[in-house]
Amino acid sequence: MKTSEELLAELTQLTGMSAADWADFCSLPPEAQAAAAQSYRDQDWAKSPDVFGSVLSVLGVLATIAADVSGLAGAASAVAALKAL
């Protein structure tokens, strides 16, 4: 199984956002995640169904391990915020 650091690095490769940006996004309360996700809507990675699907998949894996391992407990709500795009 990949570590949260490896998954954040994968998100960086997929989106061009930094690992710190993704960690910050996952640590936001759900309402703030929804607002931040709206700002991502115009990003190239969010417009590509393949890349967007990969981002959601990586966040889903982060959600299964993050609460215990890295403090990224908001990864599950991050998936929901991005799916709402």
N, C-alpha and C positions, 0 to 999 in steps of 0.2 A: 504494500500500500504506500502511496506517495505521502509525503509530509505536507503540512499546510504551507510551508515555505516553497516547496516544489510546485504546489498547485497555484500559489500566488504568482510564481514565476511563469507558469503556463498562461495565466490570465494576462500577464504583461506581454507575452509573445503574441497572444491572440488579438489584443486590443491596443497595444502601445501605451496604455496607462501603466504607471509604476505599481510595484507590489504594495508600496505604502498607500497609494491611492485606493487600491482594492481593499486593503486591510481597514482603512478609514471608512470606506463605504459599508463594509460588513459590520463595523462597530456602531454605525448610526442607528438611532431608533427607527422603527418601520416608517413613520411619517416622513422623516428626513430622507430615508432611502428612496421613497417614492418620488420625492422632489428631485433628488439627485439623478435618479434613473431617467426622469423626463429630460434632463440636460444631456443625457447620453443618446437620446433618440436620433439625433442628426449625425452621430458618429458613423463612419464607414462600417465598423464592425457590427454595429447594431442594425444596419440596413442589410447586411449579408445573412441570409437564412442559415447558411452552413456555419459561419463564424459565430453568429448569435446562439445557435444551438449548442455549439461547443462551449461557449462561455457559460450558458445555463447548466450544462453538464458538469463542468469543473466546479461551479458554485454549489451544485448539488452534492458533489463529493465532499467539498469543504464543509458543507452543512452537517454531514454525518460525523465528521471528526473534529470540527472546529471548537465546539463548546468545551470539550474535554481537554483538547491539546493546546489551542492557541489563543483562546479568548475571543475568537471570532464567532460568537454565538449568534450573531445576526445574519449569518450566511444563508440560512433558510428563508428569512424574510427578504434578503437581497434577491433571491431567485424570484420570489413573488413580485417584488417591485419591478424587476426587469421583464417578467412575463406580461405585465400590464401595459408594456409599451405598445 
